[in-house]
Amino acid sequence: MGEAPTTATESAAPLEFLHPLLFTDKTQYQLGEPVYLRLVLANWSTGTIFALQGYLHPTNDLEVRVARAGELPKKYTGGLRREAFLPGMNVILRPRELTALRWLMCYEPDNKNGYLFTQPGTYVISCKARLTVNQTPRDLTFDNIEIQVVETTVEQQKVLSLILKPAFAADLQSFVARKETAKVWQEVAERFPKSLWAPYARMLLARHRMEENPLDSPAAFEQLQTVVRDYPDFYALDDVYYLCATAQDRLGRPLEALQWLNRLVREYPASSYIQPTNRLFHKYVYQDDWERRYTAWYLRE
C-alpha cells in the first residue's frame, strides 16, 4: 500500500468509490465444517480518502443472516446474546487500498448439536453493515453469497461423531479448546491427522496451552509450527502466524515475533490483524506513527 496522493481528500465523497465485497473461503462445505466469511471494503478511487469507523460485529453494526433454501433467514450472532464492541474498526482507507474483516460461522446454540450448518442443502448468506464514513453514518449492503453443504465422507464422519456437540462448536467459534474438550481435540489431532478438523484441533490445543499456562508457550509454538508445516492450505494460517508471533513475544524473542508478523503481511496482506490498533502490530510495526508501517521501532535508523 503506497502513500496517498497529495490531491486526496476526506470530503463526503460519493460512495460509488467505496465497494463492499463479501466472500467465503469456498463454495462447498461438509456438514459441521466452519465457514469463513470475509468482508472487504475497497477504495477504488484515485484521489479520495475514506475514514471508516464502526463496530463490525454480528451483535452490533454488522447484520448477518443465513437462510437454507425454502426457509426464512435467521440472524446469526455466533452465539453471543449481548452487544460486543470488539473488534472496532478505525481505518484510514487510501486510494486503491482495501481493508478486511473475517468471521468464522460455526456455532449456533439454538440448534441441538450447536452447529450452524446441520443439514445438507443450499444456503444463502446476506450481510449489511453500518459505518461512519468520513464522519457521516452510512449503510452498506453486500451482495448475497450462496454455498452448498453436503454430507460428510465416511472418514470425516468418524471425527464428526466425536465433535458434533455444542461445546466443540463453541470451541471452533472462539478458536480455543477448553479443559473439558481438550482430550477429544487431542484425539482428533492424533488419530485423524488427514481430517479437515485436524489443523483446527492442533490450533485450538495450542491456544489452550497458551491461555492455561503462559509458561507453556514453547510447546504451543511447536504445535503451531506443525500446522504451518503439515497443512499449508489451511484457510486460517494467518491466525496461526499471529499465534506464532504471540508465542515468540511471550518468550521475549522480538525478532522472531517480527518475522512471523512480516510473514503474515507478505502472505495475507488483507488480514484483519494488520491494523495499528492490534496489540502486536502496534508494538512491533506501527509503534507511534502508523505511516511507518511494517518497520519495527527497534530496527529504524
Buried (B, 14 or more C-beta within 10 A) or exposed (E): BEEBBEEBEBEEBEBEBBBBEBBBBEEEBBBBBBBBBBBBBBBEBEBBBBBBBBBBBBBBBBBBBBBBEEEEBBEBBBBBEEEBEEBBBEBBBBBBBBBBBBBBBBBBBEBEBBBBBBEBEEBBBBBBBBBBBBEEEBEBEBEEBEBEBEEBEEEBBBBBEBBBBBBBBBBBBBBBBBEEBBEBBBBBBEEBBEBBBBBBBBBBBBBBBBEBEEEBBEBBBEBBBBBBEEBEEBBBBBBBBBBBBBBBBBBEBBEBBBBBBBBBBEEBEBBBBBBBBBEBBBBBBBBEEBEEBBBBBEEEE
